[in-house]
Amino acid sequence: MKLPLLASIPLMYIACGKEGKPDPPTLVEVHPGCIVINELVASGSHQVNEFGEQADWFELYAPGNDLLLNGGKWFVTDDLDHEPLKYELPEVMIPGEGFLVIWCDGENTDQEGIHTNCRLSGNDGTVALVHFDGHGIMVVDEIRIQDTARPDVSTGRAPDGTDTWVPLAPPTPGGPNEAVGSLNN
C-alpha cells in the first residue's frame, strides 16, 4: 500500500503556564526535526526492561517545546518500505528538551513502558518515526543502523538533537548524551 507523503501537518499540544494554569492550545507544525531519534542500541544492550530482559531500544528527543504525540497518528517502524505504520505509539507527552525511551523487544505493549512489536538489526537495519493523519504519511526521522553491535555501547547524537552521531559508553536512555564520554571507535 503506497501512501502519499505530506510536507507538514499541524499538531496540537498543551503546556502548563505559571501557577499550574494551562496555556491556551498552540499549533505546532509537525516536520522533520520537531522530534528526533536521539540514541539507540540495536544489539548488545545491557539495559534491562521491566520484564527483566536485555532488549534493543531507542530514544526520542523533543528539542523544542512540550510535544504531544497524539494517539493514532504516530508510528514506529523497522521496515519503512513495506510497513510504515508497523507500531502505533500511544498518546504521550514529551516535555521540551525531554526524552522518551521505546523498547524494541517484540512485547507489543504500552502498559508499563512502550514496547514495540519489532526488533532492531544491529548490522543493517533502520528505525523510523512516522506521522500519519489519515491522508498520508510523513517520515519525521529515520536512522539507518549499520554495524553498531557492541556490548553496552549506544549510538547517539552528541549533543542531543544535533546531526553528530557518536558511540556512547555508557548508554544514557532517558538522559542527555552530552553528559557522557563518547568513544572514538
C-alpha positions in Angstrom: 0.0 0.0 0.0 1.6 3.3 -1.1 0.7 6.3 1.0 1.4 9.9 -0.1 3.9 12.0 1.9 2.8 15.3 3.5 5.1 18.3 3.7 3.7 19.4 7.1 0.8 18.7 9.4 -0.4 20.9 12.3 -0.2 19.3 15.8 -1.9 20.4 19.0 -0.1 20.5 22.3 -0.8 22.0 25.7 1.9 23.2 28.1 1.5 24.4 31.6 1.9 28.1 32.3 2.6 29.9 35.6 0.8 28.8 38.7 -0.2 25.5 37.1 -2.7 27.1 34.7 -2.6 25.6 31.2 -1.5 27.8 28.4 -4.0 28.1 25.6 -3.5 25.4 23.0 -0.8 26.2 20.5 -0.4 24.9 17.0 3.0 23.2 16.4 3.9 22.2 12.9 5.0 18.6 12.6 8.1 18.5 10.4 11.4 16.7 10.4 13.4 17.9 13.4 10.4 18.7 15.6 11.3 15.4 17.3 14.3 13.2 16.6 15.6 9.7 17.2 18.4 10.6 19.6 20.1 7.4 20.7 19.8 3.7 20.1 21.1 0.3 20.9 20.4 -2.2 18.1 22.3 -5.1 19.5 24.2 -6.0 22.7 22.1 -3.9 25.1 22.8 -4.5 28.8 19.8 -2.2 29.7 17.0 -4.3 31.3 13.4 -3.6 30.7 10.6 -4.1 33.2 10.2 -7.7 32.0 13.8 -8.4 33.2 15.0 -8.8 29.6 18.0 -7.1 28.0 16.5 -5.6 24.9 17.1 -3.2 22.0 15.8 0.3 22.5 15.8 3.8 21.0 15.2 7.2 22.5 13.1 10.1 21.1 14.1 13.7 22.0 11.9 16.8 21.7 14.4 19.6 21.1 11.8 22.5 21.4 8.6 22.8 23.4 6.5 20.1 25.0 5.2 17.8 22.3 2.1 15.7 22.4 2.3 12.6 20.3 -1.4 12.1 19.5 -2.6 8.5 19.7 -3.3 7.0 16.3 -1.1 9.5 14.5 2.5 8.5 15.4 4.1 5.2 14.4 7.5 3.4 14.6 8.8 1.0 12.1 11.8 -1.0 11.2 10.5 -1.6 7.7 9.6 1.8 6.1 9.2 0.4 2.6 6.7 -2.3 3.5 5.2 -1.5 6.9 5.5 2.3 7.6 2.7 2.1 10.2 4.1 -1.1 11.9 3.7 0.0 15.6 1.2 2.7 16.7 2.6 4.8 19.6 0.2 5.5 22.4 -0.7 9.1 23.3 2.2 10.5 25.3 3.6 14.0 26.2 7.3 14.5 25.8 8.5 17.6 27.7 10.5 20.2 25.9 14.2 19.1 25.8 12.9 15.8 27.2 13.3 12.1 26.3 11.1 9.0 25.7 12.6 5.5 25.6 11.0 3.0 23.4 11.9 -0.7 23.7 12.2 -2.8 20.5 11.7 -6.2 22.2 8.7 -7.7 20.4 6.5 -7.4 23.5 3.9 -5.2 21.7 2.5 -3.4 24.8 2.4 0.1 26.3 1.1 -0.9 29.8 4.3 -0.2 31.8 6.6 1.2 29.1 6.4 1.4 25.4 7.4 -1.9 23.8 7.1 -2.3 20.0 6.3 -5.3 18.0 9.6 -5.2 16.2 13.3 -5.7 17.0 16.2 -3.7 15.6 19.0 -5.1 13.4 22.5 -4.2 14.6 24.1 -4.9 11.3 22.0 -3.4 8.5 18.6 -2.1 9.6 16.6 1.1 10.1 14.3 2.7 12.6 11.8 5.4 11.6 9.4 7.7 13.3 6.3 8.3 11.1 3.4 10.7 11.4 0.1 9.8 9.8 -3.0 12.0 9.7 -5.4 9.8 7.7 -4.4 11.4 4.4 -0.8 10.5 4.1 2.4 9.8 6.0 5.5 11.9 6.8 8.8 10.4 7.9 9.7 12.7 10.7 13.0 10.9 11.4 14.8 7.9 10.0 18.1 6.4 11.1 20.0 3.7 9.2 21.7 1.3 11.5 25.0 -0.1 10.3 27.4 -2.2 12.2 26.5 -0.9 15.7 26.6 -4.2 17.6 28.9 -3.6 20.6 28.2 -4.7 24.1 26.6 -2.0 26.2 27.5 0.8 23.8 24.8 3.0 22.2 24.9 5.3 19.2 23.6 8.7 19.9 23.5 12.4 18.8 26.0 14.4 20.8 25.0 16.9 21.8 21.3 15.9 21.9 19.3 16.7 18.8 22.3 17.5 16.6 23.4 15.8 13.4 26.6 14.4 15.0 26.3 10.7 15.8 28.9 9.0 18.1 29.2 5.8 20.1 28.4 6.4 23.7 29.5 4.4 26.7 27.7 4.0 28.9 24.4 4.4 27.2 22.1 7.1 28.5 18.5 6.0 27.9 16.2 8.9 29.0 19.1 11.2 29.8 21.3 13.8 28.0 24.0 12.4 25.7 26.4 15.3 26.3 26.8 14.3 29.9 28.8 11.2 29.0 32.1 10.5 27.2 32.0 9.2 23.7 34.1 6.5 22.2 36.3 7.3 19.1 35.9 3.8 17.6 
